[in-house]
Amino acid sequence: MVLQVVEKFVSINGEGRRCGQLATFIRFAGCNLNCGYCDTAWANDRKVAFDPMTAEEVYVYIKDTNVTNVTLTGGEPLLQQDMGELLELLSQDPELYVEIETNGSVLLSKFSGLENPPSFTMDYKLPSSGMERMMALENFDHLTEKDTVKFVSGSMADLEKARELINKYKLTEKTSIFISPVFGDIELESIVDFMKDNQMNGVNMQVQLHKIIWDPNERGV
């Protein structure tokens, strides 16, 4: 069995808990969703070219970079058949901080047996994505203080739904919360005003730093 890797590179984290820090990125092919604002749709194409790599080969590449932050992304990385093996291997290295970006549709409970699980960044798909029906709400019960929920918002309706979920599941009491804009679809001031109007304590607004530094469509950054 192999992992389908479409990109691997070192850059800065453009978002998340370690935004601005160097990270080794491993991007995997394939996704089970089709979000309207997806910025990596090319990686989801069934015919996309990929490097077949074993978990051990991915680990060796990561160690060779000498960068200790690791971001596993996609596509939807948790769909990879050997992802459990890779996460187990990475979890045994105390020098690595491993973040895995997941789209909210795959059950996190499948990976609860790991002794040292990664930091899951769960991207809950709000109404404007067109994919909210695919969200696995039970994932909210498996999030911990080392994890993150990201709400990518493109409208006021998205912001209202994010607020509803944050309150219903008491997310600020159990994990980190980030609200990000759909690039070019919503005014940043509108998000700030919404947060102020609703006293959203403990919630972080974040823009995608890599889209400010480089062209928004640039790959490998």
C-alpha positions, 0 to 999 in steps of 0.5 A: 500500500502507498500514499498518493502524494501530489506535493511536498515542500517547505514553506510557512504555515499560512494559517492555523495555530502555528501561522507564520512558522516554517512547516513541511507540507505533504499534500495528498491526492483526492477528496470526497467533497466538492466545495464551491470555493476550493483552492486546491481542486486540482489535487482532487482530480481523479487523474492528478499525477502523484508520487506513490510513497510509503509511510517510511518514505514520507517520514524520511523526507520530513526528517531530511527537511530539518523542519519540525512542524509538519502539515498533512493536507489535501484533498482529504488526507484521512481518506488515504488508506495508509494514513493510520500507519503514517500517523502512528510513525510520526507520533513516535517522533517527539521532535515533530509537531504534526497537524492534519487538515481534515474537511470535517466529513471523516470520523476522527474517532477512527484515529482515537487509538493513537497514543500521541495523535496529531493536532487535527484542524477540522474545517467545518463546511458552512452553507456557502461551501455547498457541502454542509450536509456532509459534515460529521457532527459527532466529530465535535465530541472528539476534539481536544485542546490540541485541535482546531475548528476552522470556519471558512466564511463567505457570507453573513449566513456562514457567520451566523451558522458558525456562531450557532455551532460554537455556542451549541457545542461549547467549542471555545471550552474544548478547542481552538476556533478560527474564522477565516474569509472565503478569499475575495467573497466577504469584507474582513471588516464584516467578520470583525464587526460580527465578532464584536456584535456577538461578543465572540470571546475566545474566537480567532479571526485569521486570513490566509497569510500565504495568499498575501505573500504569494499569488493566491493560485501559486502552488508549492507555497 
